[in-house]
Amino acid sequence: MITNAKKLRIYSHHDADGIASAAIAVFVARRLGLNYDLTIRNQLTPQDVLGGPDVYWFNDMGSARLKEMRNVNGVVTDHHNPVFYGTHYTENDNNIYQFNPHLEGLDGSISQSGSTTTFLFSANVLPEVSAVSHLPIVGSVGDLHDKKFGRLVDTDREVMLLAKSMGIVDVKEDIRYFGRSSKSISYMLRFGNDPKIRALYDNPGAVADFMVSHGFERKDLKTIRWIDIEEGKKEELISQIKGMLEREGQDSSRLTGEVYELTGEPKSSSVKDIRDFSSLINATSRKGKPEVGIRLCLFERGSTMTEALQLYSDHLESLRKASKTLDEAEGRSVGRVLYYDFGNTLENNITGTVATRIITHKKVPQSSVIMVMANLGSMKKISARISLQLSEKVDLSLIFRQAANGLGGSGGGHRNAAGAIVPMGKEGEFVERINELVNDIKSI
């Protein structure tokens, strides 16, 4: 179907996993010499799922919308919870082949990302796609698949090992805080949160004193990066930080684990670390230029990197504004649900980022469902997060889909991270319904 397509329409999600998936699909389309169009979406629109004479390829999205599709001839490579548990969907004049880890008994929120699914499918279409085997790692890390165990697991891991064997990716045991190659050490330690060092967290003075006590010059603290320092000094700092965590009664084992680096990037690069690279391509998409992130994924640098770094700076400014708005906002509680409705004061493509920030940085009960809302035309965009502990008992994607569908909207996602779009004015009912559905689960 793909190789014989006269016109291939590629649709991908707008986060890092979706951009990595899109880059894989573009790589395949180019190598096969196909005529293709690429569309990056936050959510599929009703028009997107109507189909037509062309071949459609949905990446990192589509499984939750399969039953809404009409006259679609194509492929879905996704990892979100599907509405149809089968590999070939032919109802409503569709001819859709679905590839999704949930069909194989794997958890798409930890075992296999959208980009890994797209890569595995593509390997059967074009074996030379192994040349971009770093991209599933970019997508998987962007979707935090390495968070729970401190490393990638299951199918994500198999692809990572392929990329390692090809010399595209290097795997190291190191500190796992964000910003190893893109931020200064002082910034990295100040905002490291898994685990959070209470003595240092968001305390620049304490961080500076800690670094100076270990031989660093105060003037260098805003420029030197973790990736720049020699191994012996890293081991010394890790040992000291683990001691601090243990004295605070925390699990110090989460401080270190696997980190993944791009061998093709020089050590001086701000995206040597794959987590930093993932954050960069995510920013290009959030600022409306996903094609820049895709070009980076496909090895373009130079002016492309310059533009990407500017977009990243713009994205950080948007997040700073969002943080200020969040600090001034009052969340509302309905039972277990804590929600923030920002209306038009928050960019609707960062609701998920803000929800993650709330559950990561604010003191909220482990049993809470955190929701962030923003206006999206005549609809309300809703993103939600729950703790990993609660996700052992609650599948957020299923209850979001159920509640949204009952209100004329749509929803889906993963066990611990989900989203929905509902008609404006229905968000209050949605919140109440989510609270009811969570409370219906007897084991909580």
C-alpha positions in Angstrom: 0.0 0.0 0.0 2.7 2.5 1.0 5.2 1.6 -1.8 2.5 1.8 -4.5 0.9 5.0 -3.3 0.5 7.6 -6.0 0.0 10.2 -3.2 0.9 9.5 0.4 -0.6 11.7 3.1 1.4 11.6 6.3 -0.2 12.7 9.6 1.8 12.9 12.8 1.3 14.2 16.3 2.9 17.5 17.3 5.1 16.3 20.3 8.7 15.0 20.1 7.5 11.4 19.6 5.2 12.5 16.7 8.0 14.6 15.1 10.4 11.7 15.3 7.7 9.5 13.8 7.1 12.0 11.0 10.8 12.1 10.2 10.9 8.3 9.9 7.9 8.4 7.5 9.5 11.2 5.5 12.7 9.3 5.2 10.8 6.3 3.9 8.8 8.4 1.4 11.8 10.2 0.1 13.9 7.0 -0.4 10.9 5.4 -2.2 10.5 8.4 -4.4 6.9 8.9 -3.3 4.8 12.0 -3.8 3.8 12.9 -0.2 2.2 15.6 1.9 3.0 16.0 5.6 0.6 17.4 8.3 1.4 17.8 12.0 -1.6 17.9 14.3 -2.3 18.5 17.9 -5.5 16.5 17.4 -7.0 15.0 14.2 -9.8 17.2 12.8 -13.1 15.7 11.5 -11.8 16.5 7.9 -8.6 14.5 8.5 -10.4 11.3 9.1 -12.7 11.4 6.0 -10.2 9.9 3.6 -10.3 10.0 -0.2 -8.4 8.5 -3.1 -4.9 8.9 -1.5 -3.0 6.6 0.9 -3.0 7.8 4.5 -0.3 7.1 7.1 -1.1 8.2 10.7 1.9 8.3 13.0 1.7 8.5 16.8 -2.1 9.1 16.4 -5.1 7.5 14.8 -5.8 4.4 17.0 -8.2 6.4 19.2 -10.1 7.8 16.2 -10.3 4.6 14.0 -14.1 4.3 14.4 -14.6 7.9 13.2 -12.7 7.3 10.0 -14.6 7.0 6.7 -13.2 5.9 3.3 -9.6 5.8 4.5 -7.1 3.7 2.7 -4.0 3.5 4.8 -1.9 2.6 7.8 -1.9 3.6 11.5 1.4 3.2 13.4 0.4 4.3 16.9 1.0 3.4 20.6 -2.0 5.1 22.3 -4.9 2.9 23.6 -6.9 1.8 20.5 -10.6 1.7 20.2 -10.4 -1.3 17.8 -8.4 -4.3 18.9 -7.5 -5.7 15.5 -4.9 -5.2 12.8 -7.3 -4.6 9.8 -10.2 -2.2 10.1 -12.7 -2.4 7.2 -15.9 -0.9 8.6 -17.3 2.4 7.2 -15.6 1.8 3.8 -12.1 1.8 5.4 -9.1 -0.3 4.5 -6.8 0.5 7.4 -4.0 -1.6 8.7 -3.2 -0.9 12.4 0.1 -1.4 14.1 -0.1 -0.8 17.9 1.8 -2.4 20.8 -1.4 -2.8 22.8 -2.5 -5.4 20.2 0.6 -7.5 21.2 0.0 -7.1 25.0 2.6 -4.4 25.4 2.0 -1.1 27.3 2.3 1.7 24.8 3.0 4.2 27.6 6.3 2.5 28.6 7.2 -0.3 26.3 6.9 1.0 22.7 6.6 4.6 21.6 4.8 5.9 18.5 8.2 6.4 16.8 9.3 2.9 17.7 6.1 1.6 16.2 6.6 3.7 13.0 10.2 2.5 12.8 9.4 -1.2 13.2 6.7 -0.9 10.5 9.1 1.0 8.2 11.8 -1.6 8.6 9.6 -4.0 6.8 9.0 -1.4 4.0 12.6 -0.2 3.7 15.4 -2.0 5.6 17.7 1.0 5.2 15.5 2.9 7.6 18.0 1.6 10.2 20.1 4.6 9.2 17.6 6.7 11.4 17.4 4.2 14.3 18.2 7.0 16.7 14.8 8.6 16.1 12.7 6.0 18.1 15.0 6.7 21.0 14.4 10.5 20.6 10.6 9.8 20.6 10.7 7.3 23.4 12.7 9.5 25.7 10.5 12.5 24.7 7.5 10.4 25.9 9.4 9.6 29.2 9.5 5.9 28.5 12.8 5.7 30.4 11.4 7.4 33.5 10.0 4.5 35.5 13.0 2.1 35.3 15.8 4.6 34.6 16.2 3.1 31.1 14.3 2.1 28.0 12.7 -1.3 28.2 11.0 -3.9 25.9 10.7 -3.0 22.2 12.0 0.5 22.7 15.2 -1.1 24.1 15.5 -3.5 21.2 15.6 -0.5 18.8 18.0 1.4 21.0 20.4 -1.6 21.0 20.2 -1.6 17.2 21.1 2.1 17.1 24.0 1.4 19.5 25.3 -1.5 17.5 25.3 0.7 14.4 27.4 3.4 16.2 24.6 6.0 16.0 23.9 6.2 19.7 26.1 5.8 22.8 24.7 4.5 26.0 26.1 5.6 29.4 25.4 5.2 33.1 25.2 8.7 34.5 23.1 11.3 36.3 19.6 11.4 34.7 18.6 15.0 35.3 17.5 17.0 32.3 20.0 19.4 30.8 23.2 17.4 30.8 24.3 19.0 27.5 22.0 21.9 27.1 22.1 23.6 30.5 24.6 24.7 33.0 25.3 22.4 36.0 23.8 25.0 38.3 20.6 25.1 36.3 20.5 21.3 36.1 20.9 20.8 39.8 18.5 23.7 40.7 15.6 22.2 38.8 16.4 18.4 38.9 13.2 16.8 40.2 13.4 13.0 39.9 14.5 12.7 42.6 14.1 16.2 43.9 17.0 17.4 46.2 15.1 19.4 48.7 18.2 21.2 49.9 19.0 22.5 46.4 15.7 22.6 44.5 15.0 26.1 43.1 17.6 27.5 45.5 20.4 29.0 43.4 22.4 30.2 46.4 22.5 26.7 47.9 23.4 25.2 44.5 26.3 27.7 44.1 27.6 27.0 47.6 27.5 23.3 46.9 29.4 23.6 43.6 32.0 26.0 45.1 32.6 23.6 47.9 33.5 21.0 45.3 36.2 23.1 43.6 34.2 25.0 41.0 34.8 28.7 40.4 31.7 30.8 41.1 32.2 32.6 37.8 31.9 29.4 35.8 28.7 28.1 37.4 26.4 29.6 34.7 28.4 28.2 31.7 30.0 24.9 32.6 27.8 21.9 31.8 27.6 18.5 33.3 28.8 16.9 30.1 32.0 19.1 30.2 33.4 17.9 33.5 35.7 14.9 33.9 34.5 11.5 35.1 36.2 11.5 38.5 34.5 14.8 39.4 31.1 13.5 38.2 31.5 10.5 40.5 32.4 12.7 43.4 29.3 14.9 42.9 27.0 12.0 42.3 28.2 10.4 45.6 27.6 13.6 47.5 24.1 14.2 46.0 23.1 10.6 46.8 24.2 11.2 50.4 22.0 14.3 50.5 19.0 12.4 49.1 19.4 9.6 51.6 19.6 12.0 54.5 16.3 13.5 53.2 14.8 10.0 53.2 14.6 9.7 49.5 15.4 7.0 47.0 18.9 7.9 45.7 19.0 5.0 43.2 16.8 7.1 40.8 19.5 9.7 40.5 21.5 7.6 38.0 20.6 5.3 35.1 21.0 5.1 31.4 21.5 8.2 29.3 21.7 8.2 25.5 23.9 10.4 23.4 24.2 11.0 19.7 27.6 9.9 18.5 27.4 12.2 15.5 27.1 15.3 17.6 30.3 16.9 18.9 30.7 17.1 22.7 30.3 20.9 22.4 26.8 20.4 21.0 23.9 21.5 23.2 21.9 18.4 21.9 24.6 15.7 22.5 22.2 14.2 25.0 19.1 12.7 23.4 16.8 14.1 26.0 18.0 17.6 25.1 17.6 16.8 21.4 14.1 15.6 22.0 13.3 18.8 24.0 14.6 20.9 21.1 12.5 19.2 18.3 9.5 19.4 20.6 10.0 23.2 20.9 10.1 23.6 17.1 6.7 22.0 16.8 5.2 23.9 19.7 6.2 27.2 18.1 4.6 26.2 14.8 7.7 25.1 12.8 7.7 21.2 13.0 9.5 21.0 9.7 12.6 22.5 11.4 12.6 19.7 13.9 12.1 17.1 11.1 15.1 18.5 9.3 17.2 18.2 12.4 16.0 14.6 12.8 17.2 13.9 9.3 20.8 15.2 10.0 20.5 18.9 8.8 22.5 21.3 11.0 23.9 24.8 10.3 21.1 27.3 9.7 18.5 24.7 10.7 20.1 24.3 14.1 20.3 28.1 14.5 16.6 28.4 13.7 15.7 25.5 16.0 17.7 27.1 18.9 15.8 30.4 18.5 12.5 28.5 18.5 13.6 26.7 21.6 14.3 30.1 23.2 10.9 31.4 22.2 9.3 28.2 23.6 11.1 28.7 26.9 9.7 32.2 27.0 6.2 30.8 26.5 6.8 28.4 29.3 8.0 31.2 31.6 4.9 33.2 30.9 2.8 30.0 31.5 4.6 29.5 34.9 3.8 33.1 35.9 0.2 32.6 34.9 0.1 29.3 36.8 1.6 30.9 39.9 -1.2 33.5 39.8 -4.0 31.0 39.1 -6.2 29.2 41.6 -6.9 25.6 40.8 -10.4 24.3 41.4 -11.2 21.0 43.0 -14.0 18.6 42.2 -13.4 15.5 44.3 -10.1 14.0 43.1 -9.8 16.3 40.2 -7.7 19.5 40.5 -8.2 21.6 37.3 -7.0 24.9 35.9 -9.0 26.6 33.2 -6.8 29.3 31.5 -9.2 30.2 28.7 -7.4 32.3 26.2 -4.5 33.2 28.5 -2.5 30.0 27.8 -1.3 28.7 24.4 -3.4 25.6 23.8 -0.5 23.5 22.5 1.3 23.6 25.9 -1.5 22.4 28.2 0.2 19.0 28.6 3.5 20.6 29.5 1.8 22.8 32.1 -0.1 19.7 33.5 3.2 17.9 33.8 4.8 20.8 35.5 2.0 20.9 38.1 2.2 17.2 39.0 6.0 17.4 39.0 6.7 20.6 40.9 3.7 21.3 43.0 2.7 19.4 46.1 -0.5 17.6 45.0 -1.9 14.3 46.5 -0.8 11.2 44.7 -4.5 10.3 44.1 -5.2 13.6 42.2 -6.1 14.0 38.6 -4.5 17.2 37.4 -6.2 18.9 34.4 -5.2 22.0 32.5 -7.6 23.6 30.1 -7.3 26.2 27.3 -9.6 27.5 24.6 -9.4 26.0 21.1 -11.9 27.8 18.9 -15.3 26.6 19.9 -13.8 23.7 21.9 -12.0 23.3 25.1 -8.6 21.6 25.0 -8.0 19.5 28.1 -4.7 17.8 29.2 -4.3 15.7 32.3 -1.7 13.9 34.2 -1.8 11.4 37.1 1.0 10.0 39.3 2.6 6.7 38.3 1.2 5.2 41.5 -2.4 6.1 40.5 -1.9 4.9 37.0 -1.3 1.4 38.3 -5.1 1.5 39.2 -6.5 4.0 36.7 -6.2 4.1 32.9 -6.6 7.8 32.3 -6.9 7.3 28.5 -10.0 5.1 28.8 -11.9 7.3 31.2 -11.0 10.4 29.1 -12.3 8.7 26.0 -15.5 7.6 27.7 -16.2 11.0 29.2 -15.4 13.0 26.1 -17.3 10.8 23.7 -20.4 11.2 25.9 -20.2 15.0 25.5 -19.7 15.2 21.8 -15.9 15.4 22.0 -13.0 13.0 21.7 -10.3 11.8 24.1 -7.5 9.3 24.6 -3.8 8.9 25.4 -2.0 6.8 28.0 -2.6 5.4 31.5 -0.9 8.4 33.2 -1.2 11.1 30.5 -4.3 11.8 28.5 -6.1 14.6 26.6 -9.5 15.5 25.4 -11.4 18.1 23.3 -15.0 18.9 24.4 -17.4 21.5 23.2 -17.1 24.9 25.0 -19.4 24.9 28.0 -19.2 21.2 28.6 -16.0 21.2 30.5 -17.7 21.4 33.9 -19.7 18.2 33.1 -16.5 16.6 31.8 -14.7 17.3 35.2 -17.6 15.9 37.2 -17.7 12.8 35.0 -14.0 12.1 35.3 -14.3 12.4 39.1 -17.2 9.9 39.0 -15.3 7.4 36.9 -12.2 7.6 39.1 -14.3 7.1 42.2 -16.0 4.1 40.6 -12.7 2.2 40.7 -13.0 0.3 43.9 -9.3 -0.4 44.5 -8.3 3.2 44.9 
